[in-house]
Amino acid sequence: MDYKIGIDIGTTSTKAVLYDENLTVKDSAIQAYPTFRKEKNMAEQDPKMIVHAVLSVLKTIVDDCEEIKSMIKTVSFSSAMHSVMLIDQKGNPLTPLYTWADNRSNETLQKTLKNENLDWIYKRTGTPLHSMSPFSKVLWLKQNNPSMLHKAVKIIGVKEYITYLFTGEWKIDYSIASATGLFNLEQLKWDEDVLRFIGINSDMLSNPVDTNYIFEKHIKKTYFEAGLSLKTRIVIGASDGCLANLGLGAIGQNEVAMTMGTSGAIRMVTDRIILDPEGRTFCYYLKKDKWVVGGAVNNGGNTFEWLADIFSLDYEKMNSLAENIQPGSDGLLFYPYLNGERAPLWDSSFRAHFVGVDIIHSKGHFIRALMEGVLLNLFEVLDILETIGGNAEAIKVTGGFLHSPLWKQMTADVFGKQIIISNQFESSCLGAVLIEENQTEKLKYVDTMKEVIEPIKGHTEAYQSLVTLYKELSEPIKEMHRIREIHAGN
């Protein structure tokens, strides 16, 4: 029997899952690492810690199942998008890893946008103009640390660094590349006009390859540290969001996937490039003739954690208090932009608001309004997505928020659709294994459905009117934000 390992290099941890040839989970391992936030908008990680985490989870699985070591056919990779680090001539990091959540490039980007019309970049790359993207981060580095950028021979993301240590090759998959803001979707290569605009050449970037690319070379030292047999092949894989759709089985027409952990995202798979005329959604590559269209939000479970900390309540008590409040939270609305926002605003400088605070409102009202606000924000993203890509019949969901029965039901009620909860606890790891040979047909042999939640009609009707109010009140909030920015500039 052949075995395969899927690895997901995430923002907070690296996870590895061992599958047999029937895609049954045989073992798993996880290793966390910190994000450093020593100043405003900073979100850095130590690449050495991530390397250690990858080697650790692999070694744990191999040690647990040593009798099958020689039967592990492939290790396939998933990773978070939008990370950037600079590399020197010896292949060593010159900088920390700047994650997608590092928003220090926002000021540089906004100044650039005031002086230049950059709509053409989104139209070519499918990546919204936002501080999350490597496009913005390179602009920021060029302005704030030009000497370091001059020393660098490579500008890469975290997965490129990991696969380089295993193989000695600088490669980037089309999926991760398509999320950089530097990659031409139509041509599947680095866009020379974009590179010229930010002042770098393609030699500084890794060589783009398809998501099922298998590396030919191997570095014995790294294989040994990971406990792998030299017979095991490294598959480059794709981005975590795209692979989550694949692992959830949400790759057919009218199928939408939603993930919500610290942040959140809604995505659908299409057979063509689809862009939003207003630039509010992304379009990333999954595999040949398959594209993932959607929107990611900065504020998901992290908002719940924030309020729990303020109220000094555990999650169980938070849910209990919210359950006693009716849908709509008696007029209290929450706009969840605690960490700025990606979709649908794409502005890192936005901040959160509670609107309609009344003397009758209790802790339970604030908790429920926060949970509803996160979902209403995601509903706006889905609304845009359905407008450009077609209506969703059901939504396949995964993420930490599913530990809350209230939040599960609330999701079905706000979206007014059937919610299908997956039993694939690491869908990106499964997607990484499936992408290897484009074996999407194997999904029909994998049971990805654990539970189905139907919307409660009365609740859905209440939320339909709330959606309208939420959208209308967002306009004066945007205007208030614009005025604040003007005064801040003065």
KAVENLIN-V552325 format. One record per residue. OMEGA is omega in radians with two decimals (999 if undefined). BURIAL is 1 if it has 16 or more other C-alpha atoms within 10 Angstrom, else 0. Layout:
omega->[OMEGA | OMEGA]
burial->[BURIAL | BURIAL]
This chain:
omega->[3.05 | 3.07 | 3.14 | 3.11 | 3.00 | -3.13 | 3.08 | 3.10 | -3.05 | -3.11 | -3.10 | -3.10 | 2.98 | -3.12 | 3.07 | 3.12 | 3.09 | 3.13 | 2.97 | -3.04 | 3.04 | -3.13 | 3.01 | 3.13 | 3.14 | -3.13 | 3.08 | 3.12 | -3.12 | 3.10 | -3.11 | 3.04 | -3.05 | 2.93 | -3.07 | -3.09 | -3.05 | 3.10 | -3.10 | 3.08 | -3.13 | 3.03 | -3.08 | 3.03 | 3.11 | -3.10 | 3.12 | 3.11 | 3.14 | 3.06 | 3.12 | -3.13 | 3.13 | 3.14 | -3.11 | -3.10 | 3.09 | -3.12 | 3.13 | -3.12 | -3.13 | 3.12 | 3.12 | -3.04 | -3.00 | -3.10 | -3.13 | -3.07 | -3.09 | -3.12 | 3.07 | -3.00 | -3.06 | 2.89 | -3.08 | -2.98 | 2.90 | 3.03 | 3.03 | -3.11 | 2.90 | 3.13 | -3.12 | 2.95 | 3.13 | -3.04 | 3.13 | -3.06 | -3.13 | 3.14 | -3.14 | 3.14 | 3.00 | -3.07 | 2.90 | 3.02 | 3.05 | -3.07 | 3.10 | -3.05 | 3.11 | -3.03 | -3.10 | 3.12 | -3.01 | -3.12 | 3.11 | -3.14 | -3.10 | 3.09 | 3.12 | -3.12 | 3.11 | -3.07 | -3.05 | 2.97 | -3.04 | 3.12 | -3.11 | -3.13 | 3.07 | -3.10 | 3.12 | -2.97 | -3.12 | 3.13 | 3.12 | 3.14 | -3.02 | -3.10 | 3.11 | -2.88 | 3.00 | 3.05 | -3.12 | -3.10 | 3.10 | 3.05 | -3.13 | 3.12 | 3.14 | -3.13 | -2.98 | -3.13 | -3.06 | -3.13 | 3.12 | 3.11 | 3.12 | 3.14 | -3.01 | 3.01 | 3.11 | 2.97 | -2.99 | 2.99 | -2.98 | -3.09 | 3.09 | -3.13 | -3.13 | -3.11 | 3.06 | -3.14 | 3.11 | -2.95 | -3.06 | -3.13 | 3.05 | 3.13 | 3.02 | 3.13 | -3.12 | -3.09 | 3.10 | 3.14 | -3.09 | 3.11 | -3.09 | -3.00 | -3.10 | -2.91 | -3.13 | -3.06 | -3.10 | -3.04 | -3.09 | 3.05 | 3.11 | -3.11 | -3.04 | 3.13 | 3.11 | 3.13 | 3.11 | -3.13 | -3.12 | 2.99 | 3.04 | 3.08 | -3.02 | 3.10 | 3.14 | -3.10 | 3.14 | -3.14 | -3.10 | 3.11 | -3.13 | -3.00 | 3.08 | -3.12 | 3.11 | -3.12 | -3.13 | -3.04 | 3.02 | 3.08 | -3.03 | -3.09 | -3.12 | 3.07 | -3.13 | -3.14 | 3.12 | -3.13 | -3.06 | 2.97 | 3.11 | 3.07 | -3.11 | -3.12 | 3.10 | 3.10 | -3.00 | 3.09 | -3.01 | -3.14 | -3.04 | -3.12 | 3.13 | -3.12 | 3.07 | 3.07 | 3.14 | -3.12 | 3.09 | -3.09 | -3.14 | -3.08 | 3.14 | 3.12 | 3.12 | 3.07 | -3.10 | 3.06 | 3.05 | 3.04 | 3.05 | 2.99 | 3.03 | 3.03 | -3.12 | 3.11 | 3.01 | -3.02 | 2.96 | 3.14 | 3.12 | 3.12 | 3.13 | 3.08 | 3.10 | 3.13 | 3.09 | -3.14 | -3.14 | 3.07 | -3.04 | -3.14 | 3.06 | 3.00 | -3.07 | -3.13 | 3.01 | 3.09 | -3.06 | 3.11 | 3.06 | -3.11 | 3.12 | -3.12 | -3.14 | 3.12 | 3.10 | 3.11 | 3.14 | -2.90 | 3.12 | 3.14 | 3.12 | 3.11 | 3.10 | 3.11 | 3.12 | -3.10 | 3.09 | 3.12 | 3.13 | -3.12 | -3.10 | -3.14 | 3.03 | -3.03 | 3.14 | 3.13 | 3.10 | 3.13 | -3.14 | 3.14 | -3.12 | -3.12 | -3.10 | -3.11 | -3.13 | 3.06 | -3.09 | 3.05 | 3.11 | 3.02 | -3.14 | -3.14 | 3.11 | 3.03 | -2.81 | -3.03 | -3.10 | -3.09 | -2.98 | 3.13 | 2.93 | 3.13 | -0.02 | -3.03 | -3.08 | 3.13 | -3.08 | -3.06 | 3.08 | 3.10 | -3.01 | 3.12 | 2.80 | -3.10 | 3.09 | -3.11 | -3.10 | -3.12 | 3.13 | -3.03 | -3.11 | 3.06 | -3.14 | 3.10 | -3.12 | -3.14 | -3.12 | 3.12 | 3.09 | 3.13 | 3.12 | -3.12 | 3.09 | -3.12 | 3.10 | 3.07 | 3.09 | 3.09 | 3.08 | 3.11 | 3.12 | 3.14 | 3.09 | -3.09 | 3.13 | 3.13 | -3.08 | -3.02 | -3.14 | -3.06 | 3.09 | 3.12 | 3.12 | -3.12 | 3.08 | -2.97 | 3.05 | 3.10 | -3.06 | -3.12 | -3.13 | 3.06 | 3.13 | 3.09 | 3.13 | -3.11 | 3.08 | -3.12 | 3.14 | 3.12 | 3.10 | -3.09 | -3.12 | -3.11 | -3.14 | -3.09 | 3.05 | 3.12 | 3.13 | -3.11 | -3.06 | 3.02 | 3.09 | -2.99 | 3.05 | -3.03 | 3.13 | 3.08 | 3.09 | 3.11 | 3.13 | 3.11 | -3.11 | -3.06 | -3.02 | -3.12 | -3.06 | -3.05 | -3.11 | 3.12 | 3.12 | -3.13 | -3.11 | 3.10 | -3.11 | 3.09 | -3.10 | -3.07 | 3.13 | -3.02 | 3.08 | 3.12 | 3.10 | 3.10 | 3.06 | -2.97 | -3.11 | 3.13 | -3.14 | 3.12 | 3.11 | -3.11 | 3.11 | 3.10 | 3.13 | 3.11 | 3.13 | 3.12 | -3.13 | -3.13 | -3.11 | -3.13 | 3.12 | -3.12 | 3.07 | 3.08 | 3.08 | 3.12 | 3.10 | 3.10 | -3.14 | 3.14 | 3.12 | -3.14 | 3.11 | -3.14 | 3.10 | 3.13 | 3.11 | 999]
burial->[0 | 0 | 1 | 1 | 1 | 1 | 1 | 1 | 1 | 1 | 1 | 0 | 1 | 1 | 1 | 1 | 1 | 1 | 1 | 1 | 0 | 0 | 1 | 0 | 1 | 0 | 1 | 1 | 1 | 1 | 1 | 0 | 1 | 0 | 1 | 0 | 0 | 0 | 0 | 0 | 1 | 1 | 1 | 1 | 1 | 1 | 1 | 0 | 0 | 1 | 1 | 0 | 1 | 1 | 1 | 1 | 1 | 1 | 1 | 1 | 1 | 1 | 0 | 0 | 0 | 0 | 0 | 0 | 1 | 0 | 1 | 1 | 1 | 1 | 1 | 1 | 1 | 1 | 1 | 1 | 1 | 1 | 1 | 1 | 1 | 1 | 1 | 1 | 0 | 0 | 1 | 0 | 1 | 1 | 1 | 1 | 1 | 1 | 1 | 1 | 1 | 1 | 1 | 1 | 1 | 1 | 0 | 1 | 1 | 1 | 0 | 0 | 0 | 0 | 0 | 0 | 0 | 0 | 0 | 0 | 1 | 1 | 1 | 1 | 1 | 1 | 1 | 1 | 1 | 1 | 1 | 1 | 1 | 1 | 1 | 1 | 1 | 1 | 1 | 1 | 1 | 1 | 0 | 0 | 0 | 0 | 0 | 0 | 1 | 0 | 0 | 1 | 1 | 1 | 1 | 1 | 1 | 1 | 1 | 1 | 1 | 1 | 1 | 1 | 1 | 1 | 1 | 1 | 1 | 1 | 1 | 1 | 1 | 1 | 1 | 1 | 1 | 1 | 1 | 1 | 1 | 1 | 1 | 1 | 1 | 0 | 0 | 1 | 1 | 1 | 1 | 0 | 0 | 1 | 1 | 0 | 0 | 0 | 0 | 1 | 0 | 1 | 0 | 0 | 1 | 1 | 1 | 1 | 1 | 1 | 1 | 1 | 1 | 1 | 1 | 0 | 0 | 1 | 0 | 0 | 0 | 1 | 1 | 0 | 0 | 1 | 1 | 1 | 1 | 0 | 0 | 1 | 1 | 1 | 1 | 1 | 1 | 1 | 1 | 1 | 1 | 1 | 1 | 1 | 1 | 1 | 1 | 1 | 1 | 1 | 1 | 0 | 0 | 1 | 1 | 1 | 1 | 1 | 1 | 1 | 0 | 1 | 1 | 1 | 1 | 1 | 1 | 1 | 1 | 1 | 0 | 0 | 1 | 1 | 1 | 1 | 0 | 0 | 1 | 1 | 1 | 1 | 1 | 1 | 1 | 1 | 1 | 0 | 0 | 1 | 1 | 1 | 1 | 1 | 1 | 1 | 1 | 1 | 1 | 1 | 1 | 1 | 1 | 1 | 1 | 0 | 1 | 1 | 0 | 0 | 0 | 0 | 0 | 0 | 1 | 0 | 0 | 1 | 1 | 0 | 1 | 1 | 1 | 0 | 1 | 0 | 1 | 1 | 1 | 0 | 0 | 1 | 1 | 1 | 1 | 1 | 1 | 1 | 1 | 1 | 1 | 1 | 1 | 1 | 1 | 1 | 1 | 1 | 1 | 1 | 0 | 1 | 1 | 0 | 0 | 0 | 0 | 0 | 0 | 0 | 0 | 0 | 0 | 1 | 1 | 1 | 1 | 1 | 1 | 1 | 1 | 1 | 1 | 1 | 1 | 1 | 1 | 1 | 1 | 1 | 1 | 1 | 1 | 1 | 1 | 1 | 0 | 0 | 1 | 0 | 0 | 1 | 0 | 1 | 1 | 1 | 1 | 1 | 1 | 0 | 1 | 1 | 0 | 0 | 0 | 1 | 1 | 1 | 1 | 1 | 1 | 1 | 1 | 1 | 1 | 1 | 1 | 1 | 1 | 1 | 1 | 1 | 1 | 1 | 0 | 1 | 1 | 1 | 1 | 1 | 1 | 1 | 1 | 1 | 1 | 1 | 0 | 0 | 0 | 0 | 0 | 0 | 1 | 0 | 0 | 1 | 0 | 1 | 0 | 0 | 0 | 1 | 1 | 1 | 1 | 0 | 0 | 0 | 1 | 1 | 0 | 0 | 1 | 0 | 0 | 1 | 1 | 0 | 0 | 1 | 0 | 0 | 0 | 0 | 0 | 0 | 1 | 0 | 0 | 0 | 0 | 0 | 0 | 0 | 0 | 0 | 0 | 0 | 0 | 0]
